[in-house]
Amino acid sequence: MKLSPIDRAWFDKVLRAIAAAEVGPSKVDLAQAPVLSDWKAAISPGGHVMLWGEVTDHPLLGNASIHTSQLIAINPEAGWARTASRWYRLGRSIDALNAELAESMNGKAKLVGSFQFTLPGFANIDDPELLQKLLATYIVRVRAIDAADRAARDGEA
């Protein structure tokens, strides 16, 4: 299998993002990263795992409602995510916002989870373990496609 030059460039970008995610962000990476708040992981209509939410200080988009490029890795406890394009610092998740809204409604615990936030056409990923499995599967798939492409190119020489 030989990738087109455009696809090869994309896979190279994703492979660099995977390598960066495996090392983890530096303090400088995070200091320069845009902040994504009220975020949620989801699967796009094209089947890609990504995040959506409110971004602040994005180098291209400024402050806006966005969905990211392909999600590569996420560590909500450490407050970061890595996409194919960049690092993000994670602010409050949409699930935390949901809990805050429910609490503000006179502390009625039964309201937690009653607010539904979705991005039209996208399927939210609510299970953190499923999210990690999807990301791991994607990385394995990217590496297999990369290996097949390199083998096809080496076979031409």
C-alpha positions in Angstrom: 0.0 0.0 0.0 1.5 3.3 -1.1 0.1 6.6 0.4 -0.4 9.6 -1.8 2.0 12.6 -0.9 -0.9 14.3 0.9 -1.8 11.2 2.9 2.0 10.7 3.6 2.3 14.2 5.0 -0.8 13.6 7.2 0.6 10.4 8.6 4.0 12.0 9.3 2.2 14.8 11.2 0.2 12.2 13.2 3.3 10.1 13.9 5.1 13.2 15.3 2.0 13.9 17.5 2.0 10.3 18.7 5.7 10.6 19.6 5.1 13.9 21.4 2.2 12.4 23.4 4.2 9.4 24.4 6.8 11.7 26.0 4.2 14.1 27.4 4.0 17.8 27.3 6.8 20.0 28.6 6.0 23.0 30.8 6.7 25.2 27.7 4.3 23.1 25.6 1.5 23.7 28.1 2.4 27.3 28.7 2.0 27.9 24.9 -1.1 25.7 24.5 -4.6 27.1 24.0 -7.1 26.3 26.7 -10.1 24.1 25.9 -13.0 24.5 28.4 -16.4 22.9 28.6 -14.9 20.1 26.5 -16.1 16.7 25.6 -14.6 13.8 23.6 -16.7 12.7 20.6 -16.6 10.7 17.4 -17.0 12.8 14.3 -19.4 11.9 11.4 -16.2 10.7 9.6 -15.4 8.3 12.5 -12.5 10.4 14.0 -12.1 10.8 17.8 -11.8 14.5 18.7 -12.6 17.0 21.3 -15.2 19.8 21.1 -15.5 22.8 23.4 -14.7 26.5 23.9 -11.1 27.4 23.1 -9.2 30.4 24.3 -6.0 31.7 22.7 -5.9 29.3 19.8 -3.1 30.4 17.4 -5.4 30.3 14.3 -8.9 30.5 15.7 -8.5 32.8 18.7 -11.4 32.4 21.1 -14.2 30.2 19.6 -16.4 27.1 19.8 -14.4 24.4 18.0 -13.8 20.7 17.4 -10.2 19.7 17.3 -8.3 17.7 14.8 -7.8 13.9 15.5 -7.3 13.3 19.2 -4.1 11.4 19.9 -3.9 11.3 23.7 -5.6 12.8 26.7 -4.9 13.0 30.4 -7.7 14.9 32.1 -6.1 14.5 35.5 -2.9 16.2 34.3 -5.0 18.7 32.4 -3.8 18.1 28.8 -4.7 16.7 25.5 -2.7 16.1 22.3 -4.3 16.3 18.9 -2.7 15.8 15.5 -2.1 19.5 15.4 -1.2 20.7 18.9 -1.3 20.5 22.7 -4.3 21.7 24.6 -4.6 22.6 28.3 -7.9 21.3 29.5 -10.2 23.5 31.5 -13.5 22.4 33.0 -15.1 19.5 31.1 -18.7 19.6 29.9 -19.5 16.9 32.5 -18.2 19.1 35.3 -20.4 22.0 33.9 -23.3 19.6 33.9 -22.7 18.8 37.6 -22.4 22.5 38.4 -25.6 23.3 36.7 -27.4 20.5 38.5 -26.0 21.6 41.8 -27.1 25.2 41.2 -30.6 24.0 40.8 -31.0 23.8 44.6 -28.6 21.0 45.0 -30.9 18.4 43.6 -28.6 15.5 42.9 -31.1 13.7 40.7 -30.6 16.5 38.2 -27.0 15.5 37.6 -26.8 14.1 34.1 -30.1 15.6 33.1 -28.5 18.3 30.9 -27.5 17.0 27.5 -24.7 18.8 25.6 -23.9 17.4 22.2 -22.4 18.6 18.9 -24.9 17.9 16.1 -23.8 14.9 14.0 -21.2 13.8 16.6 -21.5 11.0 19.1 -20.2 11.9 22.6 -17.8 9.4 24.3 -18.9 9.2 27.9 -16.7 6.2 29.0 -13.1 7.2 29.7 -11.9 3.6 29.3 -13.6 3.4 25.9 -11.9 6.7 24.9 -8.5 5.3 25.8 -9.1 2.1 23.9 -10.2 4.1 20.8 -7.1 6.2 21.0 -4.8 3.1 21.4 -6.5 1.4 18.5 -6.0 4.5 16.3 -2.3 4.6 17.1 -1.9 0.9 16.2 -3.7 1.5 12.9 -1.6 4.6 12.1 1.6 2.7 12.7 0.4 -0.3 10.6 -0.5 2.0 7.7 2.9 3.8 8.0 4.8 0.4 8.0 2.8 -0.8 5.0 3.5 2.5 3.1 7.3 2.4 4.0 7.5 -1.3 2.9 5.8 -0.4 -0.4 8.2 2.5 -1.0 11.2 0.3 -0.1 10.0 -2.3 -2.6 10.1 0.3 -5.4 13.8 1.0 -4.9 
